[in-house]
């Protein structure tokens, strides 16, 4: 499992180099394991490129103080993320919204 936040990659390498790093990541994604790429709203210019090669795309939005999660590829219903603690450990629960 590999997890990357593309915002930090762009900060370190710059906008132009970020595309090169992304292309290198894209080719390695086809070869091995599960990779999670996190893209913030400030990197909308990369979102289309990433979503075109992804098997699953999950979107998170903050609406009226509630964190919402839904799948745009494949399409899923809308879920509220309920964060709390369970026996002293952080716990997140997805609550379906109908």
N, C-alpha and C positions, 0 to 999 in steps of 0.2 A: 504494500500500500504506500503510495506516494501522495503527499498533499502539498500543493503550491498555491500561494496567493500571488496572482499576477501583478498586483499593485506594488509589492515589494520588489519584484523582478524589474518592473519598469523604473522604479526609483533607483535601483542599483545600476542598471545597464542603460537607461534612457529609452525614449520612445522607439527610435529606429532599431536599436539592438533588441528591444523586447520582442519585436516581430521575428527576429532571427532565432531568439531563444524559444519563442512559441513554436516556430516551424520545426526546430530540433525536438521539442517535446512531442509535437504531433507525430513525428515519425517514430519516436520511441514508444508512444502509446500503442501503436499497432503491434509492437513486438512483445511487450511484457505487461503483466499484472494490471491492477486497478490503480488509476490515478485520479485524484480529485483536484480540479482546478477551481479556485475561488476567484470570482471577478466582482469587484465593487462597482457601484454605479458610475464612478469616475472613469472607468475603462470600457464604456459602452462601445467604443470603436473596435475592441477586440471580441466583444460578446458574440457577434454574428459568426466570426471565423471559428471561434471555439465551439459554438453550438452546432455548426455544420459537421464537425467530426465527432461530436459526442454521441454516446449511446443513450445517455440519460441527462436531461437538463432540469434542474430544480431551481425555482425562483423564490427568493425571500423578499418580502416587502414589509415595511412598518406602516401600519394604518391605524390611526387614532390610538397610538400607544400599544398596539397588539402586533406581535410578530406573526406574519402569515407565510405559509409555505405551500407551494403548489408545483406540480410537474408540468412543464410545457413540452417535454419530449420524453416519454409519451405523456399525453394529457392526463392529469389526475384531478381529483376534487381539491377543494381548498381546505387547509388545516391551520388551526391556530396552534402556536407553539406555547405550551404551558410549562414554564420553568419553575422548579422548586427544589426541595430536598427530600430525599428518602433515606431514612436512617443515617442522617448526617452527610450524605453524599449528594452532589449535584445530580438532578434528574430532570429530563425533558420529556414531555408527553405531547403527542400530536392529537389534537381534538378536532374531529371532522366538523366542518361547518356545512349546514344544509340549508 
